[in-house]
Amino acid sequence: MKKGKISMEELIRENKAELLKDKEWIEEIEKRIEEKYINQNK
């Protein structure tokens, strides 16, 4: 492997970390939307 080249495993690991952050962010937003919706329908 040449220096400066990122290995496939490294790339996949980084992408998984990013996706996990995105997933947590999306779940947080969904939770807020649900809470807003529930509070409006009381």
PDB file of N, CA, C and O in Angstrom:
ATOM      1  N   MET A   1       0.835  -1.202   0.000  1.00  0.00           N
ATOM      2  CA  MET A   1       0.000   0.000   0.000  1.00  0.00           C
ATOM      3  C   MET A   1       0.871   1.253   0.000  1.00  0.00           C
ATOM      4  O   MET A   1       1.784   1.386   0.815  1.00  0.00           O
ATOM      5  N   LYS A   2       0.584   2.153  -0.906  1.00  0.00           N
ATOM      6  CA  LYS A   2       1.348   3.395  -0.991  1.00  0.00           C
ATOM      7  C   LYS A   2       0.919   4.361   0.104  1.00  0.00           C
ATOM      8  O   LYS A   2      -0.229   4.366   0.550  1.00  0.00           O
ATOM      9  N   LYS A   3       1.875   5.174   0.518  1.00  0.00           N
ATOM     10  CA  LYS A   3       1.544   6.199   1.503  1.00  0.00           C
ATOM     11  C   LYS A   3       0.608   7.209   0.865  1.00  0.00           C
ATOM     12  O   LYS A   3       0.695   7.491  -0.330  1.00  0.00           O
ATOM     13  N   GLY A   4      -0.295   7.755   1.683  1.00  0.00           N
ATOM     14  CA  GLY A   4      -1.228   8.742   1.143  1.00  0.00           C
ATOM     15  C   GLY A   4      -2.520   8.114   0.649  1.00  0.00           C
ATOM     16  O   GLY A   4      -3.515   8.807   0.438  1.00  0.00           O
ATOM     17  N   LYS A   5      -2.501   6.802   0.465  1.00  0.00           N
ATOM     18  CA  LYS A   5      -3.720   6.101   0.047  1.00  0.00           C
ATOM     19  C   LYS A   5      -4.429   5.573   1.280  1.00  0.00           C
ATOM     20  O   LYS A   5      -3.807   4.991   2.169  1.00  0.00           O
ATOM     21  N   ILE A   6      -5.719   5.778   1.323  1.00  0.00           N
ATOM     22  CA  ILE A   6      -6.503   5.275   2.446  1.00  0.00           C
ATOM     23  C   ILE A   6      -6.977   3.874   2.096  1.00  0.00           C
ATOM     24  O   ILE A   6      -7.469   3.621   0.996  1.00  0.00           O
ATOM     25  N   SER A   7      -6.820   2.978   3.046  1.00  0.00           N
ATOM     26  CA  SER A   7      -7.272   1.604   2.810  1.00  0.00           C
ATOM     27  C   SER A   7      -8.793   1.547   2.795  1.00  0.00           C
ATOM     28  O   SER A   7      -9.466   2.395   3.382  1.00  0.00           O
ATOM     29  N   MET A   8      -9.315   0.550   2.125  1.00  0.00           N
ATOM     30  CA  MET A   8     -10.758   0.367   2.021  1.00  0.00           C
ATOM     31  C   MET A   8     -11.379   0.222   3.411  1.00  0.00           C
ATOM     32  O   MET A   8     -12.444   0.778   3.684  1.00  0.00           O
ATOM     33  N   GLU A   9     -10.704  -0.531   4.289  1.00  0.00           N
ATOM     34  CA  GLU A   9     -11.222  -0.738   5.648  1.00  0.00           C
ATOM     35  C   GLU A   9     -11.350   0.588   6.383  1.00  0.00           C
ATOM     36  O   GLU A   9     -12.336   0.836   7.077  1.00  0.00           O
ATOM     37  N   GLU A  10     -10.339   1.437   6.221  1.00  0.00           N
ATOM     38  CA  GLU A  10     -10.352   2.742   6.874  1.00  0.00           C
ATOM     39  C   GLU A  10     -11.518   3.582   6.368  1.00  0.00           C
ATOM     40  O   GLU A  10     -12.214   4.240   7.141  1.00  0.00           O
ATOM     41  N   LEU A  11     -11.714   3.544   5.062  1.00  0.00           N
ATOM     42  CA  LEU A  11     -12.787   4.295   4.427  1.00  0.00           C
ATOM     43  C   LEU A  11     -14.145   3.824   4.943  1.00  0.00           C
ATOM     44  O   LEU A  11     -15.013   4.634   5.270  1.00  0.00           O
ATOM     45  N   ILE A  12     -14.314   2.521   5.009  1.00  0.00           N
ATOM     46  CA  ILE A  12     -15.576   1.938   5.486  1.00  0.00           C
ATOM     47  C   ILE A  12     -15.810   2.320   6.946  1.00  0.00           C
ATOM     48  O   ILE A  12     -16.924   2.678   7.328  1.00  0.00           O
ATOM     49  N   ARG A  13     -14.763   2.243   7.753  1.00  0.00           N
ATOM     50  CA  ARG A  13     -14.874   2.608   9.171  1.00  0.00           C
ATOM     51  C   ARG A  13     -15.317   4.054   9.322  1.00  0.00           C
ATOM     52  O   ARG A  13     -16.208   4.355  10.116  1.00  0.00           O
ATOM     53  N   GLU A  14     -14.698   4.945   8.565  1.00  0.00           N
ATOM     54  CA  GLU A  14     -15.052   6.365   8.628  1.00  0.00           C
ATOM     55  C   GLU A  14     -16.489   6.589   8.187  1.00  0.00           C
ATOM     56  O   GLU A  14     -17.223   7.356   8.810  1.00  0.00           O
ATOM     57  N   ASN A  15     -16.891   5.918   7.108  1.00  0.00           N
ATOM     58  CA  ASN A  15     -18.257   6.064   6.615  1.00  0.00           C
ATOM     59  C   ASN A  15     -19.270   5.555   7.627  1.00  0.00           C
ATOM     60  O   ASN A  15     -20.323   6.165   7.817  1.00  0.00           O
ATOM     61  N   LYS A  16     -18.954   4.430   8.283  1.00  0.00           N
ATOM     62  CA  LYS A  16     -19.857   3.881   9.299  1.00  0.00           C
ATOM     63  C   LYS A  16     -20.014   4.861  10.449  1.00  0.00           C
ATOM     64  O   LYS A  16     -21.120   5.053  10.955  1.00  0.00           O
ATOM     65  N   ALA A  17     -18.921   5.480  10.865  1.00  0.00           N
ATOM     66  CA  ALA A  17     -18.971   6.450  11.955  1.00  0.00           C
ATOM     67  C   ALA A  17     -19.857   7.633  11.567  1.00  0.00           C
ATOM     68  O   ALA A  17     -20.664   8.102  12.370  1.00  0.00           O
ATOM     69  N   GLU A  18     -19.702   8.107  10.337  1.00  0.00           N
ATOM     70  CA  GLU A  18     -20.522   9.218   9.847  1.00  0.00           C
ATOM     71  C   GLU A  18     -21.991   8.830   9.790  1.00  0.00           C
ATOM     72  O   GLU A  18     -22.855   9.604  10.201  1.00  0.00           O
ATOM     73  N   LEU A  19     -22.278   7.638   9.283  1.00  0.00           N
ATOM     74  CA  LEU A  19     -23.661   7.170   9.178  1.00  0.00           C
ATOM     75  C   LEU A  19     -24.297   7.041  10.552  1.00  0.00           C
ATOM     76  O   LEU A  19     -25.475   7.351  10.732  1.00  0.00           O
ATOM     77  N   LEU A  20     -23.514   6.584  11.519  1.00  0.00           N
ATOM     78  CA  LEU A  20     -24.012   6.435  12.879  1.00  0.00           C
ATOM     79  C   LEU A  20     -24.390   7.797  13.456  1.00  0.00           C
ATOM     80  O   LEU A  20     -25.420   7.936  14.115  1.00  0.00           O
ATOM     81  N   LYS A  21     -23.545   8.805  13.202  1.00  0.00           N
ATOM     82  CA  LYS A  21     -23.845  10.161  13.665  1.00  0.00           C
ATOM     83  C   LYS A  21     -25.114  10.671  13.009  1.00  0.00           C
ATOM     84  O   LYS A  21     -25.972  11.256  13.671  1.00  0.00           O
ATOM     85  N   ASP A  22     -25.234  10.447  11.690  1.00  0.00           N
ATOM     86  CA  ASP A  22     -26.425  10.879  10.956  1.00  0.00           C
ATOM     87  C   ASP A  22     -27.664  10.200  11.510  1.00  0.00           C
ATOM     88  O   ASP A  22     -28.704  10.836  11.680  1.00  0.00           O
ATOM     89  N   LYS A  23     -27.553   8.908  11.792  1.00  0.00           N
ATOM     90  CA  LYS A  23     -28.682   8.127  12.308  1.00  0.00           C
ATOM     91  C   LYS A  23     -29.136   8.687  13.658  1.00  0.00           C
ATOM     92  O   LYS A  23     -30.333   8.844  13.899  1.00  0.00           O
ATOM     93  N   GLU A  24     -28.180   8.984  14.529  1.00  0.00           N
ATOM     94  CA  GLU A  24     -28.513   9.542  15.843  1.00  0.00           C
ATOM     95  C   GLU A  24     -29.191  10.893  15.688  1.00  0.00           C
ATOM     96  O   GLU A  24     -30.138  11.203  16.410  1.00  0.00           O
ATOM     97  N   TRP A  25     -28.704  11.704  14.738  1.00  0.00           N
ATOM     98  CA  TRP A  25     -29.247  13.026  14.473  1.00  0.00           C
ATOM     99  C   TRP A  25     -30.693  12.913  13.970  1.00  0.00           C
ATOM    100  O   TRP A  25     -31.571  13.658  14.404  1.00  0.00           O
ATOM    101  N   ILE A  26     -30.921  11.982  13.059  1.00  0.00           N
ATOM    102  CA  ILE A  26     -32.261  11.761  12.499  1.00  0.00           C
ATOM    103  C   ILE A  26     -33.218  11.279  13.590  1.00  0.00           C
ATOM    104  O   ILE A  26     -34.352  11.750  13.670  1.00  0.00           O
ATOM    105  N   GLU A  27     -32.768  10.346  14.427  1.00  0.00           N
ATOM    106  CA  GLU A  27     -33.619   9.837  15.506  1.00  0.00           C
ATOM    107  C   GLU A  27     -33.983  10.950  16.476  1.00  0.00           C
ATOM    108  O   GLU A  27     -35.109  10.995  16.973  1.00  0.00           O
ATOM    109  N   GLU A  28     -33.049  11.842  16.749  1.00  0.00           N
ATOM    110  CA  GLU A  28     -33.293  12.980  17.638  1.00  0.00           C
ATOM    111  C   GLU A  28     -34.373  13.883  17.050  1.00  0.00           C
ATOM    112  O   GLU A  28     -35.273  14.326  17.764  1.00  0.00           O
ATOM    113  N   ILE A  29     -34.285  14.153  15.758  1.00  0.00           N
ATOM    114  CA  ILE A  29     -35.273  14.997  15.078  1.00  0.00           C
ATOM    115  C   ILE A  29     -36.643  14.316  15.071  1.00  0.00           C
ATOM    116  O   ILE A  29     -37.660  14.962  15.323  1.00  0.00           O
ATOM    117  N   GLU A  30     -36.668  13.015  14.784  1.00  0.00           N
ATOM    118  CA  GLU A  30     -37.938  12.276  14.789  1.00  0.00           C
ATOM    119  C   GLU A  30     -38.601  12.349  16.159  1.00  0.00           C
ATOM    120  O   GLU A  30     -39.818  12.507  16.260  1.00  0.00           O
ATOM    121  N   LYS A  31     -37.796  12.234  17.210  1.00  0.00           N
ATOM    122  CA  LYS A  31     -38.315  12.290  18.572  1.00  0.00           C
ATOM    123  C   LYS A  31     -38.944  13.663  18.835  1.00  0.00           C
ATOM    124  O   LYS A  31     -40.023  13.753  19.421  1.00  0.00           O
ATOM    125  N   ARG A  32     -38.268  14.725  18.402  1.00  0.00           N
ATOM    126  CA  ARG A  32     -38.790  16.080  18.587  1.00  0.00           C
ATOM    127  C   ARG A  32     -40.093  16.283  17.836  1.00  0.00           C
ATOM    128  O   ARG A  32     -41.030  16.891  18.355  1.00  0.00           O
ATOM    129  N   ILE A  33     -40.150  15.769  16.602  1.00  0.00           N
ATOM    130  CA  ILE A  33     -41.356  15.900  15.783  1.00  0.00           C
ATOM    131  C   ILE A  33     -42.515  15.170  16.463  1.00  0.00           C
ATOM    132  O   ILE A  33     -43.621  15.703  16.544  1.00  0.00           O
ATOM    133  N   GLU A  34     -42.266  13.958  16.948  1.00  0.00           N
ATOM    134  CA  GLU A  34     -43.302  13.182  17.638  1.00  0.00           C
ATOM    135  C   GLU A  34     -43.802  13.920  18.869  1.00  0.00           C
ATOM    136  O   GLU A  34     -45.008  13.990  19.106  1.00  0.00           O
ATOM    137  N   GLU A  35     -42.876  14.475  19.659  1.00  0.00           N
ATOM    138  CA  GLU A  35     -43.263  15.196  20.872  1.00  0.00           C
ATOM    139  C   GLU A  35     -44.117  16.405  20.528  1.00  0.00           C
ATOM    140  O   GLU A  35     -45.108  16.681  21.204  1.00  0.00           O
ATOM    141  N   LYS A  36     -43.738  17.124  19.483  1.00  0.00           N
ATOM    142  CA  LYS A  36     -44.493  18.290  19.036  1.00  0.00           C
ATOM    143  C   LYS A  36     -45.897  17.874  18.607  1.00  0.00           C
ATOM    144  O   LYS A  36     -46.884  18.519  18.961  1.00  0.00           O
ATOM    145  N   TYR A  37     -45.971  16.794  17.843  1.00  0.00           N
ATOM    146  CA  TYR A  37     -47.234  16.283  17.319  1.00  0.00           C
ATOM    147  C   TYR A  37     -48.145  15.833  18.463  1.00  0.00           C
ATOM    148  O   TYR A  37     -49.339  16.129  18.471  1.00  0.00           O
ATOM    149  N   ILE A  38     -47.565  15.112  19.429  1.00  0.00           N
ATOM    150  CA  ILE A  38     -48.333  14.622  20.581  1.00  0.00           C
ATOM    151  C   ILE A  38     -48.855  15.804  21.396  1.00  0.00           C
ATOM    152  O   ILE A  38     -50.010  15.805  21.824  1.00  0.00           O
ATOM    153  N   ASN A  39     -48.007  16.805  21.609  1.00  0.00           N
ATOM    154  CA  ASN A  39     -48.411  17.971  22.400  1.00  0.00           C
ATOM    155  C   ASN A  39     -49.504  18.778  21.715  1.00  0.00           C
ATOM    156  O   ASN A  39     -50.349  19.363  22.393  1.00  0.00           O
ATOM    157  N   GLN A  40     -49.507  18.822  20.387  1.00  0.00           N
ATOM    158  CA  GLN A  40     -50.530  19.565  19.651  1.00  0.00           C
ATOM    159  C   GLN A  40     -51.880  18.872  19.727  1.00  0.00           C
ATOM    160  O   GLN A  40     -52.919  19.527  19.658  1.00  0.00           O
ATOM    161  N   ASN A  41     -51.872  17.551  19.869  1.00  0.00           N
ATOM    162  CA  ASN A  41     -53.118  16.790  19.830  1.00  0.00           C
ATOM    163  C   ASN A  41     -53.676  16.463  21.211  1.00  0.00           C
ATOM    164  O   ASN A  41     -54.503  15.563  21.354  1.00  0.00           O
ATOM    165  N   LYS A  42     -53.225  17.191  22.222  1.00  0.00           N
ATOM    166  CA  LYS A  42     -53.747  16.946  23.578  1.00  0.00           C
ATOM    167  C   LYS A  42     -55.052  17.670  23.766  1.00  0.00           C
ATOM    168  O   LYS A  42     -55.653  17.591  24.837  1.00  0.00           O
TER     169      LYS A  42
END
